[in-house]
Amino acid sequence: MTFSYTTDDGQKSVVAPLKIGICVLIRGSQFIIENISNSQINKVASEVLDLCTMKTIYL
């Protein structure tokens, strides 16, 4: 299942619901540079979810 939304700058984005929460947290982080693209944030969120899945499988 995916979720479509409009970002603050008016761009459209489609992501999975859990990934949205991660993207929002990443975007709101004080450690993220302001001009990072949504696609870069989505890539990081995907990698985080992949790592969490791998860690869960191997625990």
C-alpha positions as CSV (number, residue, x, y, z in Angstrom):
1,M,0.0,0.0,0.0
2,T,1.3,3.4,-0.9
3,F,0.4,6.9,0.2
4,S,0.5,10.0,-2.0
5,Y,1.0,13.4,-0.6
6,T,2.1,17.0,-1.5
7,T,5.3,18.2,0.1
8,D,5.8,21.7,1.6
9,D,7.3,22.9,-1.7
10,G,4.4,21.7,-3.7
11,Q,6.0,18.5,-5.2
12,K,4.1,15.2,-5.2
13,S,5.6,12.2,-3.5
14,V,4.4,8.6,-3.1
15,V,5.7,6.4,-0.2
16,A,4.6,3.6,2.0
17,P,2.9,4.8,5.3
18,L,5.7,3.7,7.6
19,K,8.2,5.2,5.4
20,I,6.3,8.5,5.6
21,G,6.8,8.7,9.3
22,I,10.5,8.0,8.9
23,C,10.8,10.6,6.2
24,V,9.1,13.2,8.3
25,L,11.4,12.5,11.2
26,I,14.5,12.7,8.9
27,R,13.3,15.9,7.3
28,G,12.7,17.5,10.8
29,S,16.1,16.4,12.1
30,Q,18.5,19.2,13.0
31,F,21.3,17.3,11.4
32,I,19.8,17.3,7.8
33,I,20.8,20.1,5.4
34,E,17.8,22.1,4.3
35,N,18.2,21.6,0.5
36,I,18.3,17.8,0.5
37,S,15.8,16.4,-2.0
38,N,12.8,14.2,-1.1
39,S,14.2,11.4,-3.2
40,Q,17.4,11.4,-1.1
41,I,15.3,11.3,2.1
42,N,13.2,8.5,0.6
43,K,16.4,6.6,-0.2
44,V,17.7,6.9,3.3
45,A,14.3,5.9,4.8
46,S,14.3,2.8,2.5
47,E,17.7,1.8,3.7
48,V,16.7,2.3,7.4
49,L,13.7,0.0,6.9
50,D,15.8,-2.6,5.1
51,L,18.3,-2.6,8.0
52,C,15.5,-2.9,10.5
53,T,14.0,-5.8,8.6
54,M,17.4,-7.6,8.4
55,K,18.1,-7.0,12.1
56,T,14.6,-8.4,13.0
57,I,15.1,-11.5,10.8
58,Y,18.5,-12.3,12.3
59,L,17.7,-11.7,16.0
